[in-house]
Amino acid sequence: MGRRKNNNDNNSMNNHLRFQDADEVIQDAAESSNLDDQSMCEPEPSEPSFIDSDDKTSADYYFDSYSHFGIHEEMLKDTVRTKTYQNVIYQNKFLFKDKVVLDVGAGTGILSLFCAKAGAAHVYAVECSDMADMAKQIVETNGYSNVVTVLKGKIEEIELPVEKVDIIISEWMGYFLLFENMLNSVLYARDKWLVEGGVVLPDKASLHLTAIEDADYKEDKIEFWNNVYGFDMSCIKKQAIMEPLVDTVDQNQIATTCQLLKTMDISKMAPGDASFTAPFKLIAERDDYIHALVAYFDVTFTKCHKLMGFSTGPRSRATHWKQTVLYLEDILTICEGEAIVGSMSVAQNKKNPRDVDIMVKYSLNGRRCNVSRVQYYKMR
Ligand SMILES: C[S@@+](CC[C@H](N)C(=O)[O-])C[C@H]1O[C@@H](n2cnc3c(N)ncnc32)[C@H](O)[C@@H]1O
């Protein structure tokens, strides 16, 4: 396979979710919803240890990065993401009319403005980065100061001028769904302020797994370190393979079935539920070589009049979350109908809670390949 490319033109059906098509109401939706899409074996023992270093990580840079407009530009221009939220809000005004809304991590204030426009009684837009200052100006410039109150600070530290809110809205999802660990801030807000029977938007998020052929790119990203201008830099290769790669995967690379790993109900789950172990069984749909597992997520808004949401899978229109590629140490020679079985464990990194530790156990008992291995990854 060649280098990965975007797959915005894909039209295949998501086999596990069917949402209302955004085209049905909002103009311009052709640019937005991706909802019609889904959704040499020489094993060596691996050492069960994560790389730990004192280097700065996402935790240190996290809030700073959201102060710059660039990251907000990227998110706003992700039309799958932003238009889905817009459609959810504008097409379900009955949810918002005269309701008090809390926007957790408001950024530029875009979701708060959507809610205000949809008839919310009041919106509290909480943003901890310096973008909060811009959000205040944006709210004012657009004439919504009487409806939207921007509060600068961490959701865990601010005081709200009301005791309860009717709706919590947030765009908290990180790469691999859980990177950045903003979900905990939403759960904190839910437990502190959401009125009994209140609504969390979105309320469902699911993580999926599949397997791909990816010889060329693995060669370029991992095997590259074996021989760099004649020098052996393979010590870096060990680190490179432990870091999941965020990139778009061409759907033609998918060689197995896709497996739902975990669904989270944001309205009910406990913070600890974001750490889990889930089994998987990926069945080969053709004879091929497998170089990597690929994880992606869907989010859904089940409280809408019709089910709405989006997928970040390789068969869906590309989003800024792309997919998360986990390279395997082995190359699996798989025959159609054979299965890679195993489990994936996901946990917050203890030292840097915004980083994610992943452990994958996999085995293939095939006609041409017998492998069993444990691999450790760290999103940082
Ligand atoms: C993914 S962005 C979404 C921004 C905006 N809601 C949008 O949809 O464009 C998440 C935002 O949440 C903010 N944030 C993250 N954790 C937070 C916390 N604990 N308290 C307040 N804001 C937070 C970040 O600074 C960032 O601006």
The ligand as a Tripos MOL2 file, in Angstrom:
@<TRIPOS>MOLECULE
LIG
   27    29     1     0     0
SMALL
NO_CHARGES

@<TRIPOS>ATOM
      1 C1        -11.5380   20.1040   22.2650 C.3       1 LIG1
      2 S1        -11.6210   21.7710   22.7750 S.3       1 LIG1
      3 C2        -13.2820   22.2060   22.3490 C.3       1 LIG1
      4 C3        -13.5160   23.7010   22.2690 C.3       1 LIG1
      5 C4        -14.9130   24.0980   21.8630 C.3       1 LIG1
      6 N1        -15.9110   23.5650   22.7650 N.3       1 LIG1
      7 C5        -15.2330   23.6660   20.4630 C.2       1 LIG1
      8 O1        -16.0480   22.7650   20.2890 O.co2     1 LIG1
      9 O2        -14.6580   24.2140   19.5190 O.co2     1 LIG1
     10 C6        -11.6500   21.6000   24.5100 C.3       1 LIG1
     11 C7        -11.4940   22.8820   25.3010 C.3       1 LIG1
     12 O3        -11.6850   22.5750   26.6640 O.3       1 LIG1
     13 C8        -10.7830   23.3220   27.4450 C.3       1 LIG1
     14 N2        -10.6240   22.5570   28.6990 N.ar      1 LIG1
     15 C9        -10.0380   21.3550   28.8610 C.ar      1 LIG1
     16 N3        -10.0990   20.9420   30.1310 N.ar      1 LIG1
     17 C10       -10.7550   21.9080   30.8050 C.ar      1 LIG1
     18 C11       -11.1260   22.0800   32.1760 C.ar      1 LIG1
     19 N4        -10.8410   21.1570   33.0800 N.pl3     1 LIG1
     20 N5        -11.7930   23.2060   32.5320 N.ar      1 LIG1
     21 C12       -12.0970   24.1450   31.5930 C.ar      1 LIG1
     22 N6        -11.7530   24.0580   30.2950 N.ar      1 LIG1
     23 C13       -11.1100   22.9440   29.9000 C.ar      1 LIG1
     24 C14        -9.5360   23.4190   26.5980 C.3       1 LIG1
     25 O4         -8.7340   24.5360   26.9550 O.3       1 LIG1
     26 C15       -10.1410   23.5350   25.1990 C.3       1 LIG1
     27 O5        -10.2990   24.8890   24.8110 O.3       1 LIG1
@<TRIPOS>BOND
     1     1     2 1
     2     2     3 1
     3     2    10 1
     4     3     4 1
     5     4     5 1
     6     5     6 1
     7     5     7 1
     8     7     8 2
     9     7     9 1
    10    10    11 1
    11    11    12 1
    12    11    26 1
    13    12    13 1
    14    13    14 1
    15    13    24 1
    16    14    15 ar
    17    14    23 ar
    18    15    16 ar
    19    16    17 ar
    20    17    18 ar
    21    17    23 ar
    22    18    19 1
    23    18    20 ar
    24    20    21 ar
    25    21    22 ar
    26    22    23 ar
    27    24    25 1
    28    24    26 1
    29    26    27 1
@<TRIPOS>SUBSTRUCTURE
     1 LIG1         1 GROUP 0 **** ****
